[in-house]
């Protein structure tokens, strides 16, 4: 066995702990993560079984009736499916875990499965996040939890999220989202404050309350203008204006749109008009080479968006500085 202070067997001349040990740990972690993903995907590929489909269809209809006019069918079915498995038919998940334990070989996966009870709802508010972990305040249980980050996209502090969770690792206490993980734009915060107040005014446990009141939460979000988007109305305005301008002028730049999305989420520009941010993005896109230049002056771009050149330049500068920090 190689000691951490022994010379690394790769021949680099460095100590093992300063060289290949980190790479090996990363590889082991990656293998474990992939196996977790395969296990969870296998559940959704295999269930619900044909014998359970009638029960699921009836359950899903009870979600679709009040929500069909507000959300697309795919989103409703994804939410309803998790609710069906983890609030309505706990036996399906329990049977799946039992089956996986019989097949598991790796000790780390066996230990994980042994700790996988029924997934629990996490209605949380993001406190901070880094490259791998989101620190979340569980609003109903009033405690701080760690959640594995599943995307490289920035997540703004203060936004709410919803998912069902399982323990990822008993040692570090981090949770993982079982399936659907939804982030809500910051302009939906009043809905969550009202929902949490309702919970605190009654005596049910968090899971029982969520099982009974989940549909009403989604109805309240819809009444507040939520349509399943992760952006605020302002952010959606910026992105839709930017996309429309690019399309009208025969320019295609997913790279620019991705950058502007991240800028909006991380920087939260305090603009009076969404068009000003979109106009600034067009100037930045042309000058940075993200889009093919147009034969338009700054004044002409500002005129196209019906904003002043000074407003355009304010957000061009902000986006330029943000992009420079991201390099």
C-alpha positions, 0 to 999 in steps of 0.5 A, a space after each residue: 500500500 502506498 503511503 501518502 508521504 511516499 514518492 509517487 509511483 508515477 515517477 514525478 519525484 513528488 510525494 504521492 499526496 501531492 501528485 496522483 492521490 488526488 487524481 485517484 480520489 477524483 476517479 473513484 468519486 466519478 465512478 461512484 457518481 456515475 453508478 448513482 446516476 445509472 441506478 436512479 435512471 434505472 428506476 425511472 426507466 422501469 417504473 411505473 409498471 403496467 400494473 401500477 399505471 392505472 393508479 398513476 394515470 388517476 393521480 396525474 389527472 388530479 394534478 393536470 386538472 388544476 394546472 393544465 392551463 398554467 404549465 406545459 404537460 411535460 412539466 406537470 407529468 414530471 412533477 406528478 410522477 415524483 409526487 406519485 412515487 414518493 408521496 403516494 406509492 412509497 412501496 414502489 421505491 422500497 421494492 426497487 431499492 430492495 431489488 438493487 441491493 440484491 444486485 449491488 457489488 461495490 461496498 460504497 453502493 451497498 452502503 448508499 442503498 442501505 441508507 436510501 429510505 423514501 426520498 424527502 421533499 426539499 423546499 429550500 432557499 439557496 444561501 450560497 453555492 460553489 462548483 460542487 455544492 449548494 448550501 440550502 435552507 430547508 424552509 419547512 424543517 428550518 435547517 441548513 442542508 447541503 445539496 449536490 450541484 448538478 450544473 455548471 450554471 451559476 445559481 443566485 443566492 436567495 432563489 427557492 428550489 424544489 426537489 425530492 432528495 436522498 443522502 448522497 454520502 452519509 459521511 459528508 451529509 450531502 443530499 442529491 436530487 432524485 429527479 426533477 430539480 426546479 429553481 424558481 426566479 426571485 420574483 416568486 419569493 412572496 409565494 414561498 413566504 406565504 406557503 411557509 407561513 401556512 405550514 407554520 400555522 398548522 400542526 402537520 409534519 413537513 412531508 405530510 403537509 407537502 403531500 397534501 398541499 403541493 398542488 396548491 403551491 403550484 397553483 399559487 405560483 401560477 397565479 403569481 405569473 410563474 409559467 415554468 421558467 427559471 428567469 424573472 419576467 425582467 430576465 425573460 424580457 432581456 433574453 426574448 428581446 435579444 433573441 428576436 433581434 438576432 433572428 431578425 438580423 440573421 445572427 445566431 449566437 447561443 454563446 452570447 445568449 448563454 453569457 447574458 443568461 449567466 450575467 443576469 443571474 449572477 449580477 442581477 443588473 438593476 436596469 429600468 428597461 430590459 431593452 437596455 441590457 439587450 442593446 448592450 449585449 448586442 454591442 458586446 457580442 459584435 465587439 467580442 466576436 460572439 456574433 458577426 458584426 452588423 453595419 450599425 453604430 452604437 446610436 443605431 443599435 440603441 435606436 433599434 431598442 428604443 433606449 439611449 446610447 448611455 443606457 446601452 453603454 452602461 450594460 455593455 460595460 457591465 457585461 464586458 467586465 463580467 465576461 472578463 472576470 469569467 475568463 
